[in-house]
């Protein structure tokens, strides 16, 4: 299983945004850090499913954090302030796993 680095940054207006340096199509915003991480995981899984299961062959190999931090052009384009960033690893999930996670999320949201 591949794991992709998600960079989470606080927004000046409140809330968080999360995105994957290696997969520019996946970016989310949320009112809290944990919601941003959850939405980022779902965005990555949805993107994988949208590629009809071929994502293992199509998506680039994940870079390590030192390579991402060394990419000054990417950091500048996304206004990354590394000291305030929260970094997490998100697994690339399959369609079956995504469906299970959506069911779990629906249950947890109904209990809030």
Residue pairs with C-beta under 8 A, 6 or more apart in sequence:
1 91
1 92
2 56
2 59
2 61
2 62
2 91
2 92
3 62
3 89
3 90
3 91
3 92
4 20
4 22
4 23
4 44
4 62
4 89
4 90
4 92
5 20
5 21
5 22
5 62
5 63
5 64
5 65
5 68
5 87
5 88
5 89
5 90
6 18
6 19
6 20
6 37
6 40
6 41
6 44
6 87
6 88
6 89
6 90
7 18
7 19
7 20
7 21
7 68
7 78
7 80
7 85
7 86
7 87
8 16
8 17
8 18
8 33
8 36
8 37
8 40
8 85
8 86
8 87
8 88
9 16
9 17
9 18
9 79
9 80
9 81
9 84
9 85
9 86
10 16
10 84
11 17
11 29
14 31
15 29
15 30
15 31
15 32
15 36
16 29
16 30
16 31
16 32
16 33
16 35
16 36
16 86
17 27
17 28
17 29
17 30
17 36
18 27
18 28
18 29
18 30
18 36
18 37
18 39
18 40
19 26
19 27
19 28
19 40
19 78
20 26
20 27
20 40
20 44
20 90
21 63
21 68
21 71
21 74
21 78
22 59
22 60
22 61
22 62
22 63
22 68
23 44
23 47
23 59
23 60
25 47
26 40
26 43
26 44
26 47
27 43
28 36
28 39
28 40
28 43
29 36
29 39
30 36
30 38
30 39
33 86
37 88
37 90
38 105
40 88
40 90
41 90
41 91
41 93
41 101
42 98
42 101
42 102
42 105
44 90
44 92
44 93
45 92
45 93
45 97
45 98
45 101
46 98
47 55
48 55
48 59
48 92
48 93
48 94
48 95
48 98
49 95
49 98
51 58
51 59
53 94
53 95
55 92
56 92
59 92
63 71
65 87
68 74
68 75
69 75
69 82
74 80
75 82
93 101
